[in-house]
């Protein structure tokens, strides 16, 4: 029965008997017979075989939903028993954005690997919407992002902060804004956290070309909201997928880019001036997400706790 359940899950995942059979290293007729056996036992078909990819019938939806609940219970039991018997072995799968994984995660991984050498870490990378989906699908044990949190499904714990700044190539800076600009060294050494740090009047930059991320990106949405607070409609020169790419474009004089204080610290580029933004949206908090009603192992707790040492 357990094997049959695995077969049905793979057919559902691939939407194809032939692809599922290849993935399961079995013949398609053998797979079809196994699924048919389950359908006869419950008295209803699980798949609409006339559609491509295969779709679930109403009975199939009920069966798969309950099957996933069973799998969740088994996984939770296995995790809890392993945690009780030996907290220093096993694996964790964590996920964050490219930015989070590049600028916030590395020192945490280093410390955790030293203190938990028996835990294998798997790292996945995508945007906040995909992170939430992976969490719901149990692909991830812990997810990290700074977007809005679905509190009906996830617990959250703040683990890191950064600040959004506006980076402008020096030749593009309006004369009226020169005095408020910060050098890379000033921005990287914490001047933006001081009360004496000048705030940028972002409306002065209305005529500049901007380098923004793609429309689906949560970082872009936040930056657009910052602009709207000051009635600025940015002129977009390029839409870019990755935050770091926009920064490199700005360093080549191609336009103004929203970047973060953590990025500046990695490369002290004095070809740009950096501006502190007069908006609460410029302050970001990253949270660790765990599923509600899920067992949180000691290794997971220790990993989240590792951020407090930054």
C-alpha positions as CSV (number, residue, x, y, z in Angstrom):
1,X,0.0,0.0,0.0
2,X,2.8,2.4,0.8
3,X,4.4,1.7,-2.6
4,X,1.1,2.3,-4.3
5,X,0.8,5.7,-2.6
6,X,4.2,6.7,-3.8
7,X,3.2,5.7,-7.3
8,X,0.1,7.9,-7.2
9,X,2.1,10.8,-5.8
10,X,4.6,10.6,-8.7
11,X,1.8,10.4,-11.3
12,X,0.2,13.5,-9.8
13,X,3.5,15.3,-9.5
14,X,4.5,14.7,-13.2
15,X,1.0,14.7,-14.7
16,X,1.9,11.8,-16.8
17,X,2.0,8.0,-16.4
18,X,4.9,7.7,-18.9
19,X,7.1,10.3,-17.1
20,X,6.2,8.9,-13.7
21,X,7.1,5.4,-14.8
22,X,10.5,6.6,-16.1
23,X,11.1,8.4,-12.8
24,X,10.2,5.3,-10.8
25,X,12.3,3.0,-13.0
26,X,9.3,0.8,-13.9
27,X,7.3,0.1,-17.0
28,X,4.2,2.2,-17.8
29,X,1.8,-0.9,-17.8
30,X,3.0,-1.9,-14.4
31,X,2.4,1.6,-13.0
32,X,-1.0,1.7,-14.6
33,X,-1.9,-1.6,-13.0
34,X,-0.8,-0.4,-9.6
35,X,-2.9,2.8,-9.9
36,X,-5.9,0.9,-11.2
37,X,-5.7,-1.5,-8.2
38,X,-6.0,1.4,-5.8
39,X,-8.9,2.9,-7.9
40,X,-10.8,-0.4,-7.8
41,X,-10.2,-0.6,-4.0
42,X,-11.8,2.8,-3.3
43,X,-14.4,2.5,-6.1
44,X,-13.6,5.6,-8.1
45,X,-11.0,6.8,-10.6
46,X,-8.3,9.1,-9.2
47,X,-7.2,10.7,-12.5
48,X,-9.0,12.2,-15.5
49,X,-7.1,10.3,-18.2
50,X,-8.6,12.4,-21.0
51,X,-6.6,15.5,-20.0
52,X,-2.9,16.3,-20.6
53,X,-1.4,16.8,-18.1
54,X,-3.5,14.4,-16.1
55,X,-5.9,16.1,-13.7
56,X,-7.3,14.7,-10.4
57,X,-10.9,13.7,-10.1
58,X,-12.9,14.8,-7.1
59,X,-12.1,11.5,-5.5
60,X,-8.5,11.9,-6.5
61,X,-8.4,15.3,-4.7
62,X,-9.7,13.8,-1.5
63,X,-7.3,10.9,-1.8
64,X,-4.2,13.1,-2.4
65,X,-5.2,15.5,0.3
66,X,-5.5,12.8,2.9
67,X,-2.4,11.0,1.5
68,X,-0.3,14.2,2.1
69,X,-1.7,14.5,5.6
70,X,-0.5,10.9,6.3
71,X,2.9,11.7,4.8
72,X,3.2,14.8,7.0
73,X,2.4,12.8,10.1
74,X,5.0,10.2,9.2
75,X,7.6,12.8,8.5
76,X,6.9,14.6,11.7
77,X,7.1,11.4,13.7
78,X,10.4,10.5,12.0
79,X,11.8,14.0,12.7
80,X,10.8,14.0,16.3
81,X,12.2,10.5,17.0
82,X,15.5,11.4,15.3
83,X,15.6,14.6,17.3
84,X,15.0,12.6,20.5
85,X,17.6,9.9,19.7
86,X,20.3,12.1,18.3
87,X,20.1,15.9,17.7
88,X,23.5,16.1,16.0
89,X,22.6,14.1,12.8
90,X,20.2,14.5,10.0
91,X,19.6,17.3,7.5
92,X,17.9,20.7,7.2
93,X,16.7,22.3,4.0
94,X,16.5,26.1,4.1
95,X,15.6,28.7,1.5
96,X,16.0,32.4,0.9
97,X,16.4,34.9,-1.9
98,X,19.7,35.3,-3.8
99,X,20.4,38.4,-1.8
100,X,19.7,36.8,1.5
101,X,21.8,33.8,0.7
102,X,24.7,35.9,-0.5
103,X,24.8,38.7,2.0
104,X,23.2,37.5,5.3
105,X,23.4,33.7,5.3
106,X,27.1,32.9,4.8
107,X,28.5,33.7,8.3
108,X,25.5,31.8,9.9
109,X,26.3,28.8,7.8
110,X,29.9,28.9,8.8
111,X,29.1,29.0,12.5
112,X,26.5,26.4,12.3
113,X,28.7,24.0,10.4
114,X,31.4,24.3,13.0
115,X,28.9,23.6,15.9
116,X,26.8,21.0,14.1
117,X,29.1,19.0,11.8
118,X,26.7,16.1,11.6
119,X,23.8,18.1,10.2
120,X,23.7,18.2,6.4
121,X,22.4,21.6,5.1
122,X,20.5,21.9,1.8
123,X,20.2,25.5,0.4
124,X,17.4,26.5,-2.0
125,X,17.1,30.0,-3.6
126,X,14.1,31.9,-5.0
127,X,11.8,34.9,-4.3
128,X,9.5,35.2,-1.3
129,X,6.4,33.8,-3.1
130,X,8.3,30.6,-4.0
131,X,9.7,30.4,-0.5
132,X,6.2,30.5,0.9
133,X,5.1,27.8,-1.5
134,X,8.0,25.6,-0.7
135,X,7.3,26.0,3.0
136,X,3.6,25.0,2.5
137,X,4.7,22.0,0.4
138,X,7.2,21.0,3.1
139,X,10.1,21.3,0.7
140,X,11.8,23.6,3.2
141,X,12.3,23.3,6.9
142,X,13.0,27.0,7.4
143,X,12.3,29.8,5.0
144,X,13.7,33.4,5.1
145,X,12.4,36.6,3.6
146,X,11.4,40.2,4.4
147,X,7.9,40.1,2.7
148,X,4.5,40.0,4.3
149,X,4.1,36.9,6.4
150,X,1.1,34.6,6.2
151,X,0.5,34.2,10.0
152,X,-2.3,31.7,9.5
153,X,0.3,29.2,8.2
154,X,3.7,30.2,9.6
155,X,5.4,31.2,12.8
156,X,8.1,33.9,12.3
157,X,11.1,35.2,14.1
158,X,13.1,38.3,13.2
159,X,16.7,37.3,12.4
160,X,18.4,40.1,10.4
161,X,17.9,43.7,9.3
162,X,19.2,45.9,6.4
163,X,18.6,49.3,5.0
164,X,17.7,50.3,1.5
165,X,19.7,53.3,0.1
166,X,19.7,55.0,-3.3
167,X,23.0,54.8,-5.2
168,X,23.6,57.3,-7.9
169,X,26.6,57.7,-10.2
170,X,28.4,60.9,-9.3
171,X,28.1,62.5,-12.8
172,X,24.2,62.1,-12.6
173,X,23.8,63.6,-9.1
174,X,21.9,67.0,-9.3
175,X,23.9,69.9,-7.7
176,X,21.2,70.4,-5.2
177,X,21.6,66.9,-3.9
178,X,25.4,66.8,-3.6
179,X,25.5,67.8,0.1
180,X,23.3,64.9,1.2
181,X,25.3,62.3,-0.6
182,X,27.4,59.8,1.4
183,X,30.6,58.2,0.2
184,X,30.8,54.4,0.2
185,X,32.9,54.5,3.4
186,X,30.4,56.7,5.2
187,X,27.5,54.5,4.2
188,X,29.3,51.2,5.0
189,X,30.5,52.3,8.5
190,X,27.1,53.1,9.9
191,X,26.6,56.8,9.3
192,X,23.0,56.1,8.1
193,X,22.2,54.9,11.6
194,X,23.2,58.2,13.2
195,X,20.7,61.0,13.8
196,X,23.0,63.5,12.1
197,X,22.8,61.6,8.7
198,X,21.2,63.8,6.1
199,X,18.0,62.5,4.5
200,X,17.6,62.6,0.7
201,X,14.8,64.6,-0.9
202,X,14.1,61.9,-3.4
203,X,12.0,64.3,-5.5
204,X,15.3,65.9,-6.6
205,X,16.0,62.8,-8.6
206,X,12.8,62.8,-10.7
207,X,14.7,63.4,-14.0
208,X,17.2,60.6,-13.5
209,X,17.1,57.2,-15.2
210,X,16.4,54.4,-12.7
211,X,17.4,50.8,-12.6
212,X,14.6,48.8,-11.1
213,X,14.0,45.1,-10.5
214,X,11.4,43.2,-12.4
215,X,7.7,43.9,-11.6
216,X,7.2,40.6,-9.8
217,X,10.0,41.3,-7.3
218,X,9.1,42.2,-3.8
219,X,12.1,44.6,-3.5
220,X,10.9,46.6,-6.5
221,X,7.4,46.9,-5.0
222,X,8.9,48.3,-1.8
223,X,11.1,50.8,-3.7
224,X,8.1,52.0,-5.8
225,X,6.2,52.5,-2.6
226,X,9.1,54.6,-1.2
227,X,8.9,56.7,-4.4
228,X,5.1,57.1,-4.2
229,X,5.4,58.5,-0.6
230,X,7.2,61.5,-2.1
231,X,5.1,61.6,-5.3
232,X,8.1,60.5,-7.5
233,X,7.4,58.5,-10.6
234,X,10.8,57.1,-11.5
235,X,11.8,56.9,-15.2
236,X,12.9,53.3,-15.6
237,X,15.9,52.7,-17.9
238,X,16.3,49.0,-17.3
239,X,14.3,46.3,-15.5
240,X,16.6,43.8,-14.0
241,X,16.1,40.4,-12.3
242,X,18.8,40.5,-9.6
243,X,19.5,43.3,-7.1
244,X,23.3,42.9,-7.4
245,X,23.1,43.3,-11.2
246,X,21.3,46.7,-10.8
247,X,24.1,47.7,-8.5
248,X,26.8,46.8,-11.0
249,X,24.9,48.7,-13.7
250,X,24.8,51.8,-11.5
251,X,28.6,51.5,-10.9
252,X,29.0,51.8,-14.7
253,X,27.0,55.0,-14.7
254,X,23.8,53.6,-16.3
255,X,21.4,55.0,-13.7
256,X,20.3,55.3,-10.1
257,X,19.7,52.0,-8.3
258,X,18.1,51.1,-4.9
259,X,20.7,48.9,-3.1
260,X,21.4,48.1,0.6
261,X,23.9,48.9,3.2
262,X,25.2,45.3,3.3
263,X,26.1,45.4,-0.4
264,X,28.2,48.6,0.0
265,X,30.3,47.0,2.7
266,X,31.4,44.3,0.2
267,X,32.8,46.7,-2.4
268,X,33.7,50.3,-1.4
269,X,32.9,51.9,-4.7
270,X,33.5,55.6,-4.6
271,X,32.1,56.2,-8.1
272,X,28.7,56.4,-6.5
273,X,27.0,58.6,-3.9
274,X,24.6,57.0,-1.5
275,X,21.5,58.5,-0.1
276,X,19.6,57.7,3.1
277,X,15.9,57.5,2.3
278,X,13.3,59.3,4.4
279,X,10.9,56.4,4.7
280,X,10.1,53.6,7.2
281,X,10.0,51.2,4.2
282,X,13.7,51.6,3.8
283,X,14.2,49.5,6.9
284,X,13.8,45.8,6.2
285,X,13.5,43.0,8.7
286,X,14.1,39.4,7.6
287,X,12.2,36.6,9.4
288,X,12.8,32.9,9.8
289,X,9.6,31.1,8.9
290,X,8.5,27.7,10.3
291,X,5.2,25.9,9.8
292,X,2.5,26.0,12.4
293,X,1.7,22.7,13.9
294,X,5.0,21.3,12.7
295,X,7.7,19.8,15.0
296,X,10.6,22.2,15.4
297,X,13.7,20.2,16.0
298,X,16.6,21.2,18.2
299,X,18.8,21.5,15.0
300,X,16.2,24.0,13.6
301,X,16.1,26.0,16.8
302,X,19.9,26.1,16.9
303,X,20.1,27.3,13.3
304,X,17.7,30.2,13.9
305,X,19.5,31.0,17.1
306,X,22.8,31.3,15.2
307,X,21.6,34.6,13.6
308,X,21.7,36.3,17.0
309,X,25.5,35.9,17.0
310,X,25.9,38.2,13.9
